[in-house]
Amino acid sequence: MTVIAINVLLDPDDATVERAKAANARLRENYPEGFALDASHAPHITILQRFVRTADLDEVANAVAEVLRAEQSMKWESIATGYYALADKDLRLVGIVIEPTEDLRRLQQRIIDAVAPYAVEKGTGEAFAPRPDGGAISRPTVDYVNTFVGLRTGVNYHPHLTVGIGTRDFVDALKAEPFEAFTVRAVSVSLYQVGDYGVAQRKLHDLHRCDDPLPSWNDGPAKQEILAFIARVTKEGSLDFLPLKERIAVFDNDGTLWPENPMPFQAAFAIDELNRHILTEPRLASDPMVQAALAGDIAKLLDGEHFDGLMQVLALTHAGMTIDEFRDAVEAWLASARHPRYGRPYDELTYQPMQELLRLLRENRFKNFIVSGGGADFMRVWVERVYAIPPEQVVGSTARTTFELRDSGPALTKTLDHLFVNDREGKPVGIHQFIGRRPAVCCGNSDGDHAMLQYTTINNPRPSFGLIVHHTDGEREYAYDAETKSTGKLVEALKEAPGRGWLVVDMKRDWKTIFRPESR
């Protein structure tokens, strides 16, 4: 088994690199035998150094890249505060001290966890990139990597940028000089093989662009079209500029933000609830749709223009519960239930590329709404935690809710009456009733979103954007359009898309990854 010493590192911005090179030039004047900051000694900020199996390098890169794509709130900057020096006999290894941030420490721990399955506890000098002069790798360099996890992680993580080697007296004088603090920004994350003195000597993988707002999208027309639209409508002075009050974006949920095959997630919840209710309410078993649900006859439940059987089961299992009781039932189910294919909690199976689009719109002052055929009360339980969309920005299917003042206080109770199905032509109606403003952005995945796409984009006096998620990846998710085992049939909207200028996102072609990384 061969082992390699790796460094997962931040590549700093040009201004920081210039400061590092200026310090390096002074150190080389003092000690010419030291290293230059160049292509084989890249200026960098280490996140993790570790020994891993050489055969697993691609898996290591993929695992770290997945962590980086999930960093929704990462702030890729910090402050340089001064110089530090490590002693090696009469020489000093010099670097610039970077102020640690909670973001960096959290990121480091997630990367440690991702690399752990491929790590080797101890390594030797043979794991490092060779020295240009053919000499042996220094013992302190080997020890540094061997002890990195533990001694230089967590509260002991002190990010820095190594700039060179100097003599003791020169470095003491350098550290005594006034140091003007400056902002350090990371532009990318890379994987390197470590060289002597911990230098980033040989690049192995480009892992992540910190300035890429859609890192889980493959570079191509779909990604560029999204970025171009947002840039155009948010640039002041542009003919297409959208005032803040008009920046409304609507998203279908099932099939657009998370899967709806082999059945909508709320249907899975309802069937689990049905199995629980049937023990205490055997009368439910006489209902034909309950019988279909218990038999796993999803096709029968989804029959009808608005999935009438499923709606009947949802009403039977939800009616009579107070809003608080229903919320508790949903939260308990999400905490315990697992998807039959992926073995993960349902609320972890959101599409990472769409999460990034939600975030990008939010950062550009768009107000994101969920407009879904799913139950509004079901989605409002978890939508803020999962999508950063508040519950008041959810438009979904509803039934009449009643109010009464009980001894315990006010209570809202769900009923079977006046069912409004927020699907197909119901979606523009729901947008009008609950939002009151025509959207500028509409994202869906099926003919159930067709009317909403039309309402958003046809004869809209303001710039608008329509997007359809096309499920083409049967290996990583599910592949379907006209033929589907669940909801999500896509025929008419797909046919109309080219003429309307709607962007059709090919899941297999356009997305680097499908789901958010598993929480640890």
N, C-alpha and C positions, 0 to 999 in steps of 0.2 A: 504494500500500500504506500503510495507516494502522498506527501503532504505539502501544502503550500501556505505561506503566510500571507493573509489578505488584509487589506485596509478598505473598509467602507468609509468614504470620505465626502466632504462637501468641497466643491470647487468654488472658490471665492470670486467676487466680481473684479473687473479690471482695475478699479481704483485700489482695492486691497492688494491685488497682485503687484501693482507698481510700488506700493509702500514696502511690501515684503522684499521685492527685488532691490530696492534702494538700500535697505538694511543689509541684505545679502552682499551687495557690492562692497560696502564698508567692511564687513566681516572678512571678505576674501582679500581685501587689501592688507588686513591685519594678519590673516592666516591663509595664504594662497593654496595650501593643501586641502582646504575645506571644499565643500561641494557648491556648485552654482545652482540656482533655481532655473531649471530649463526643462526640456521635454522629458528627460529621464529623472528629474527631481522636481515634480510638479508642486507648486504651492497649494496647500490644502489644509483642511481642518478635519482631523480624524474623528469619526463617530465610533468605530469599532475596529480593533485589530484582533485577529484570531487565526489559529491554525485550523484548516479544514482539509478534507480529502480532495485531492486534485480532480478525481473522477467526478466529484459532485459540484464542480464550479458552476455549471449552467443552472443546476437546481438552486444553489445558493443565490445566484443573481436573480432568478425568477422569484424566489421567496422574498428577497429584500425589495425588489421592484414592486411586488404586490403590497407590501407594507407602505411604501412611499406613495402609491396611487391612492391609498386610503386616507392620506393625511389631509383631511378637509380643512382644518383650521390652523395648519402649521404656518408660523410666521418665520420666514427664512432670513432673519437678520438678527444681529446682536451688536455689541459694542466692544471694540478693542481698547484695552485699558493700560497697557504697558508691556514691558519685556520680562521674561523669565529666563533662567539659565540652569542647566543640569550639568553637574561636574563629572568630568572623566579625566582624572589625573590633573594636569595643568591646563586642560582645554575645557571649554564650556560649549554645550549645545544650546543655542539661543532660539527663542521663539517669542511670538506676540501673544499675549494673554487675551483670550476671548471670554467675555462675560457669559457664564452659563445661563440658560433660560429653561423654564419648565417645559417648553416645547421640545428643546433639544434633548433634555433628559428623558422625556417620555418617548421620543423617537428612538433614542439609543436603546432603551429597554425593549421596545418592540422589535428592533433589528436583532438584538441579542437573542430574543426568543425565536425569531425566524431562522437564524443561523444555527441555533443549538443542535438540531438533528444531524447536522453535517460536520460538527466541530470535533477536533481532536485535542485532547487535554494538553499534550506536550509536543513540542516540535524542536527541531535543531536548525543549525545554520543552513542546511541543505534546502530548507523550505523557502529561502529568500532569493530574490533576484541577485545574480552575481555582481560582485563589485567590479567596476571597470578595470581595476588594476589586478584582478584575480586573487586578491587577498581574502582572508577569512572574515566572516561576519562577526562583529564584536559580540562578546558575551552579554553586555548590557542590552543590546538590541534583541537578542533571543529571549532574555529574561523578561523584557518589557512586554513582548507579545504573550509569553507564557502566563504572565500575571495580570494581563490587561483587565479581563473580566474579574471583578471583585475589587482590585486596587484602584481601578481608573473608571469605574462605572457608578451609576446612581449618584449619591451625594459626593462621591469622590471623582466624578467626571468634571474635568477642568479643560474645556476646549481651548485649543491653541493653534497657532500657525508657525511651524518651525521655519526659521529663516537662515540658519547657517551655523558655522563653528568659528569660535574665536578664542584667543588666549584669555587667561583669567583676568589680567589687569585691564585689558581693553574692554572686556565685557562688563567688568565692574564699573568702568567709566561710562559705558553706554547706558547701563541701567540707571546711573545717577543723573543722566540728562532729563530735562523736562519732556514729558510725553503728552502729546495732544491726542486725546481720545477721538476715535472716528467710528463710523458705522461700517460694519462688515455685512455684506449680503452674499448669500449663496445663490449661484446661478444654476448649479446642477449637482447631482450626486453620482459618484463613480465608484467602481470597484477596481482596486490596484493590487499588484503584488508588491509586498514591502521589500525595500532594499536596506542596506546598512544605515544605521542611525535613524531608522524609521521612515526614510524617504519614500515617497510614492514614485516608484521607479518604472513599473510596467503596467500600463492600463490593460485591464482585462475586459471590462464591460462599462458601457454608458448605461446608467440605471434610471435616471429621472431628470427631467428639466424642471427646475423650480419655478420658472416663469411660464410654464405651460398650464393654462387654465383647464385643459381637458386631457390630462395625461393618459386616461384609459381609452381614448379614441385614437385609432390609427390615423397617421397623417394621410390626408386625401381630400377629395371634394366635399364629403359630408362635413367633416370637421371644419374645413375652411369656410363653407357656406354659413355655418352657425356663427363662427367668429366674425365673419364679415358683416352679417346682419346686426349683431350686437354692437359692433364698433360703429356702424353707420347710424344707428338710431340713438346712440348715447353721446355722439360727438356734437357739442354745441356749435351752432353755425351751419351744421349740415341741413340740407333740404329735407332729410328724412328724420330729423331730430324729434324724439318723442319726449314731451314733458313728463315729469315724474308721475303725475296723476293718470297718465295713459299707459303706463308700463304695467300692463296686466298680462300674466301668463297663466294658462290653464293646462292642467295635466290630467289625463285619464290615469287611473291607478293600476288596475289589473291588466297585465300584459304590457304596460307602458313603463311602470316604475318597479314592478315585481311580477313574477310569473302568474299565469292563470291556468296553466296546465299542470297536472292532469285534471285539476278542478280549481275554481277560484278559492282563495284561502278562506274567505268567509264561509263558503260552502263546507269546507273541511271542519271549521269551527262549529257550524250548525249541526253537522252529522254527529260530531263528538258530543255536543250538547243534547242531541236527540237521544243518543244511547244512554245518557245520564237521566234524562227526563222520563224515558219510557219505563224505568223501574218504579217510579212513583205515580206516573200518569198513564196507565195501560190503555186508556181510552184513545190515546193518540195513535195507537197501532191500527185503528180502523181507517185512517186516512190513507188513500191510495199513494199519495206522494211520500208519506212517511214510510210506507212499505217499500217504495222504490229506493228511498234514501238508505234504509236499513239493508236492502239487498245490494247496494252499490250500483244501482242502475242510474248512472250519471246522465245518460242520454235522455231518459224520461224526465229527469229533473230539469234538464236544459231545453226541453221542447217548448215551443211557443215563442211568439215574437219577443216577449220580455222575460223568458226563462220562468214561465209561470209556476212550474212545479217547485223550483228552487225558492222562488219568492214565497210560496205557500209554506214551505218548511221553515224558512227564516222567520216568517210571521208567527208560526206555531211555537217555535222555540224561544222567541224573544218576547212575545206579547205577555203582558201581566207583570213583567219585571220593572222595577224602578230603574231609572237611569243609573243610579249608583250600583244597584245589584248587577246590572248588565255590564257596567264598566269593570267590576270586580271579576265577573266571569270571563271577560275577554282577557284581562291581564293574567289571570290564572292559567288560561289556555295558552297564551303566548309564552308563558314561563315554562310550560311543561311539554307542549306538543312539538313534534319534529316532522319535517317534510319527509315523505316516504322515500324519495329518491336521494336527497342530499344529506339527510340526517342532521339538519341544522334547524334552529328555531326559525319559524316562518318570517319573523320580522328582521332576520339577518339576511334574507335572500332578496335584497333590493339590488337593482342594477347599478353598478358602480358608475358607468358612463352617464347615466341619467342623474345620479346624485351630483356628479360634477356639473352637469348642465343646470340643475336647480341652484347650486351654489353660485355659478357664474352669473346667472340672472339676478340672484339675490344681491351679489356684490355690485351689480350695475343698477341697483335700486328698482328692480322689477318686484312686483308683488305676486307671489306664486299661489295659485289656488289648485286644489284637487277638485276635479269635476268627474265623478265616477258613478257607475251603476251600482257600486257597492253601498252598503248601508252607511249613512252619515254617522250614526252613533257608534258603529263598529270602528270606523276609521278615526273618529275624533279621540278615541282612547289612546292611540299610539302615534298619531301622525306628526305631532310636534317633536317627539323624541326621535323618530326615524327620519323625517324629511325636513325638520326645522320649519314646518308649516303650522301655524297655530290652528286650533280647532275651528275657530270662526271663519277660516278660509277653506272650509270643506263643504262642497256641494255634492250631496249623495242622495240615494233613495231613502224615502222617509214614509212613516205612517203617522197617524194622529197620536199625539202625546197628551195625556190629561194631567191636570194639577189638582192636588188636594193638600190640605193642611192636616197632618196627622199629629198625634201626641208627641212623636219624635221630631216633628218639624215639617217643613215643606217637602213634598214628594212629587216627582214627575214620573208617570207610569206609561210604558209603551203599550200600544193597542194594535189590533189587526185592521183598524178602519182607515179609509182614505189613503190607500197606498199610492204614493207617487214614485214611479220608476224613472230614475234619472239616467235614461239610456236613449240612444238614437236621437229622434227629434225632441226628446225630453231634455237633452243637454243644453241646447240653446235657450230653452224655456227656463231651465234652472239657473243658467248664467244671468239671464235678465232678472229673474225674481230675487236672486240672492247676492249677485255682484253688482248689477245695475250699470255695467259698463262693458262695451265690446272689447274682447281681448286683442292684444297685439301678437301674442304667441300662443299656439295651440299644439299640443303634443298628444298623439293617440297611437293606437295600434290596430284598430279593427273597424269594421263597418258600423259598430256601435258609436264610433267617434266621427263618422262621416259628416253628420249634420253640424257638429261642433266645428269641424275644420272648415266647412262651407261658411258658417256664420262668421268665423274669425277672418276669413281671407277674401271672400267674394264681395266686391264693391265696398270694401272698407276704405274710407277716405284717408286713413293713416297707414303707414307701413305695417305690414303684417307678415307672419311666418307660420307655415304649417309643417309639421313633422310627423312622419309615420314610422314607428318601430316595426320592421319586418322580421319576423321570427324565421331565420334561415339556418340556425345552428343547432342541428339535432344532436351533436356530440356534447356540447357544453350546456345546452338548454333544451329547447324543443323546436322542431321545424314544422311550420304549418302556415297556411293562409286560407285557401278555399276549403280544405278539409281539416277539421280540428275535432279532437275528442272532447273538448271543453268549449268554453266561450272563446271569443277572439277571432271569429271568421272574418277574413279580409279578402274581399273581391271588388266591390264597387269603389271603395276609396282608393284602392291600389290602381284600379283602371283609370280613375280620374286624376290621379296625382300628377302625371307629367304635364297635362294641360293646365292644371291650376298652379304649377310651380311648387308643389309641396315636396319637401325633402323626404325621400324614402331611405331610411337608415337600414342598411343590410347588417344584421347583427353579426354574422360570421365574418364579413369583410371589414366592417368599420370599427368593431370593438376589440381592443386588446384583451380585455377581461370582461367577464359577465357580472359576477357578484362581488359585493364588498368582501374583503378578507374577513375570516372568522375572528370574532372577538376573543381575546385571551384573558 
